[in-house]
């Protein structure tokens, strides 16, 4: 490789990262604000709608029943159609539905709104993961995913205090939790419109890259695809050839999501009930709890790329969360200890993300990976329904969070073991 090619490659990688990732990062913050604002809204809506832990667990988790429907089509549309158009459509749709959630009057209506919101958001995440594979070479992919997915903890870090402030208002005779849905749906609609003008579909459409930079990234990505499989092999044949790996990854992520979403949705409720703190004080714990997740995600994404290793970079955060929550059963209880434990759980339920989502493209060709990402996230997302639902029922039935904690711990241990039994990844 000549010095000119090296220079073109370095500048292309830098330019692509700075041009695409900040905007995708903002889109994902909007996504998580709309997906998880119910975790804080429930602190205000429980009395008004008559929600208990069991009903809330179902309402928060039913999002994923709608969510699973369009996962695979969303990933394939990005691969075969247009990322720009698909992402814009999903953002505008889910932002509108989030705003309409402010008008629900019964638990049944809340369930319906959450179901539709899940269906509207379904194509976004797998679409972005596939989209990143169109722009980032394998050495940069986990770091790119880490930077994009750092929006998850930042969504919680920002969303907690903002939600706490909004919940305390009553404007025009409308309670704070309704304003929370109304106001947090607006950014998604604005970003959806902006997406049509900001995101190019592929490097060939990027007028902001020099010709030599476009050629370098296109050639490098083409070489990677050729190294994995020939272009004429059918997508489903490739998936079937790696079916065992895809199934293991799906099951591993299912258990991860089961424990993780139970924690994410119930974290404000658990903190308030176990400490007796006000809604506003609980909301200000989010920067601590999920700040640990952000730090872990960025470090593990960097470390995973440097070491070209994914499986242990997935398992270690999961086992950390399990051990930390297990300590709750043995250590003296205090509010400080609870925040420390929840911070370690926040670390464990977020830091694994870039390593995991680099795995499908490590085993599969581009077309097969596109379908596999949608398949894995589709069926694993069912855990986002069962986790909060089971946790809510256990909390309501036992009057304690301890049984639910034990279920979370079991989920994270099982997830770690499943991913660790995967064969060693190639070209990771």
Residue pairs with C-beta under 8 A, 6 or more apart in sequence:
1 9
4 212
5 216
8 210
8 212
8 213
8 215
8 216
9 216
9 217
9 220
11 210
11 213
12 209
12 213
12 214
12 216
12 217
13 136
13 137
13 140
13 217
15 208
15 209
15 213
16 135
16 136
16 203
16 206
16 209
16 217
17 136
17 140
17 144
17 147
19 206
19 208
20 135
20 199
21 144
21 147
21 148
23 194
23 195
23 198
23 199
24 128
24 131
24 132
24 148
24 199
25 147
25 148
25 150
25 151
25 154
26 151
26 191
27 87
27 91
27 124
27 128
27 151
27 191
27 195
28 128
28 148
28 149
28 151
28 152
28 155
29 151
29 154
29 155
29 158
29 187
30 91
30 95
30 187
30 188
30 191
31 94
31 121
31 124
31 125
31 151
31 155
31 188
32 151
32 152
32 155
32 156
32 159
33 155
33 158
33 159
33 184
33 187
34 94
34 95
34 98
34 117
34 121
34 184
34 185
34 188
35 63
35 117
35 121
36 155
36 156
36 159
36 264
36 265
37 98
37 159
37 163
37 180
37 181
37 184
38 59
38 60
38 114
38 265
39 60
39 264
39 265
39 266
39 267
39 268
39 269
40 159
40 160
40 163
40 164
40 167
40 180
40 268
40 279
40 283
41 163
41 167
41 177
41 180
41 181
42 51
42 56
42 60
42 177
42 268
42 269
43 167
43 177
43 268
43 269
43 272
43 279
43 282
44 167
44 175
44 176
44 177
44 180
44 279
45 51
45 110
45 177
46 52
46 56
48 175
48 177
49 104
49 105
49 106
49 107
49 110
50 107
51 59
51 107
51 110
52 396
53 266
53 269
53 392
53 393
53 395
53 396
54 392
54 393
54 395
54 396
54 397
55 107
55 392
56 265
56 269
56 388
56 392
57 262
57 265
57 266
57 388
57 389
57 390
57 391
57 392
57 393
57 395
58 111
58 388
58 389
58 392
59 107
59 110
59 111
59 114
60 114
60 261
60 265
60 388
60 392
61 261
61 265
61 384
61 385
61 386
61 387
61 388
61 389
62 111
62 114
62 115
62 118
62 385
63 114
63 115
63 117
63 118
63 384
63 385
64 118
64 261
64 381
64 382
64 383
64 384
64 385
65 115
65 118
65 382
65 385
66 114
66 115
66 116
66 117
66 118
66 119
66 120
66 122
67 118
67 119
67 121
67 122
67 381
67 384
68 118
68 122
68 378
68 379
68 381
68 382
69 119
69 122
70 119
70 122
70 123
71 122
71 123
71 126
71 374
71 375
71 377
71 378
71 381
72 126
72 371
72 374
72 375
72 378
73 123
73 374
74 86
74 90
74 122
74 123
74 124
74 126
74 127
74 374
75 123
75 126
75 127
75 129
75 130
75 370
75 371
75 373
75 374
76 370
76 371
76 374
77 86
77 123
77 127
78 86
78 123
78 126
78 127
78 128
78 130
78 131
78 370
79 130
79 366
79 367
79 370
82 201
83 127
83 128
83 130
83 131
83 134
83 199
83 201
84 195
84 196
84 199
84 200
84 201
85 196
86 123
86 127
87 123
87 124
87 127
87 128
87 131
87 192
87 195
87 199
88 192
88 193
88 195
88 196
89 192
90 120
90 121
90 122
90 123
90 124
90 127
90 192
91 124
91 188
91 189
91 191
91 192
91 195
92 188
92 189
92 192
92 193
93 120
93 192
94 117
94 120
94 121
94 124
94 185
94 188
95 185
95 186
95 187
95 188
95 189
95 190
95 191
95 192
96 185
96 189
97 113
97 116
97 117
97 120
97 185
98 117
98 181
98 184
98 185
98 188
99 181
99 182
99 185
99 186
100 113
100 181
100 185
101 110
101 113
101 114
101 117
101 181
101 185
102 174
102 178
102 179
102 180
102 181
102 182
103 178
104 110
104 112
104 113
125 377
126 373
126 374
126 377
126 378
128 148
129 145
129 357
129 373
129 377
130 369
130 370
130 373
130 374
132 141
132 144
132 145
132 148
133 141
133 361
133 366
133 369
133 370
134 201
134 202
134 203
134 221
135 144
135 202
135 203
135 217
136 144
137 217
137 220
137 221
137 224
138 224
138 361
138 362
138 427
138 428
139 305
140 305
141 305
141 358
141 361
142 301
142 304
142 305
142 310
142 354
142 355
142 357
142 358
143 301
143 302
143 305
143 354
145 301
145 353
145 354
145 357
145 358
146 297
146 298
146 300
146 301
146 302
146 353
146 354
147 298
147 301
149 297
149 350
149 353
149 354
149 357
150 294
150 297
150 298
152 290
152 293
152 297
152 350
152 353
153 290
153 291
153 293
153 294
153 297
153 346
153 350
154 290
154 294
156 264
156 286
156 289
156 290
156 293
156 346
157 286
157 287
157 290
157 291
157 294
159 184
159 286
160 268
160 282
160 283
160 284
160 285
160 286
160 287
160 290
161 283
161 284
161 286
161 287
163 180
163 283
164 279
164 280
164 282
164 283
164 284
165 280
165 283
166 176
166 179
166 180
166 183
167 176
167 177
167 180
167 279
167 283
168 176
168 279
168 280
169 176
169 179
170 176
171 179
200 206
200 207
203 209
203 214
203 217
203 218
203 221
204 214
204 218
206 214
209 217
224 427
225 231
225 365
225 366
227 427
228 364
228 365
228 366
228 427
229 238
229 365
229 368
233 365
235 367
235 368
235 370
235 371
236 371
238 364
238 365
238 367
238 368
239 246
239 364
239 368
239 371
239 372
239 375
242 363
242 364
242 368
242 372
245 363
245 422
245 423
246 360
246 372
246 375
246 376
248 418
248 419
248 421
248 422
249 356
249 359
249 360
249 376
249 419
249 422
250 375
250 376
250 379
250 380
251 380
251 418
252 314
252 356
252 380
252 414
252 415
252 416
252 418
252 419
253 356
253 376
253 377
253 380
253 383
253 415
254 379
254 380
254 382
254 383
254 415
255 383
255 411
255 412
255 414
255 415
255 418
256 318
256 349
256 352
256 356
256 380
256 383
256 411
256 412
256 415
257 380
257 381
257 382
257 383
257 384
257 387
258 383
258 384
258 386
258 387
258 390
258 407
258 411
259 321
259 349
259 387
259 407
259 408
259 409
259 410
259 411
259 412
259 415
260 349
260 387
261 383
261 384
261 387
261 388
262 387
262 388
262 390
262 391
262 404
262 407
262 408
263 345
263 346
263 349
263 408
264 349
265 388
266 388
266 391
266 392
266 395
266 401
266 404
267 289
267 342
268 279
268 282
268 283
270 342
270 401
271 277
271 282
271 285
271 338
271 342
272 278
272 279
272 282
273 401
274 335
274 338
274 401
275 282
275 335
275 338
277 335
285 339
285 342
288 339
288 343
289 339
289 342
289 343
289 345
289 346
290 346
290 350
291 343
291 346
292 343
292 344
292 346
292 347
293 346
293 347
293 348
293 349
293 350
293 351
294 350
295 347
296 317
296 347
296 348
296 350
296 351
297 350
297 351
297 353
297 354
299 351
300 313
300 316
300 317
300 351
300 352
300 354
300 355
301 354
301 355
303 313
304 310
304 313
304 354
304 355
304 358
305 358
307 313
308 428
309 428
310 355
310 356
310 358
310 359
310 362
310 425
310 428
311 355
311 359
311 419
311 420
311 422
311 424
311 425
312 420
313 352
313 355
314 352
314 355
314 356
314 359
314 416
314 419
315 352
315 416
315 417
315 419
315 420
317 347
317 348
317 349
317 350
317 351
317 352
318 348
318 352
318 412
318 413
318 415
318 416
319 348
319 412
319 413
319 416
320 344
320 347
320 348
321 344
321 345
321 347
321 348
321 349
321 408
321 412
322 348
322 408
322 409
322 412
322 413
322 416
323 344
324 341
324 344
324 345
324 348
325 341
325 345
325 405
325 408
325 409
326 409
327 341
328 337
328 338
328 341
328 405
329 402
329 405
331 337
348 412
349 412
356 419
357 373
358 428
359 419
359 422
359 425
359 428
360 369
360 372
360 373
360 376
361 369
362 425
362 426
362 427
362 428
363 369
363 425
363 426
364 372
383 411
387 408
387 411
390 404
390 407
391 404
391 407
391 408
394 403
394 404
394 407
395 401
395 404
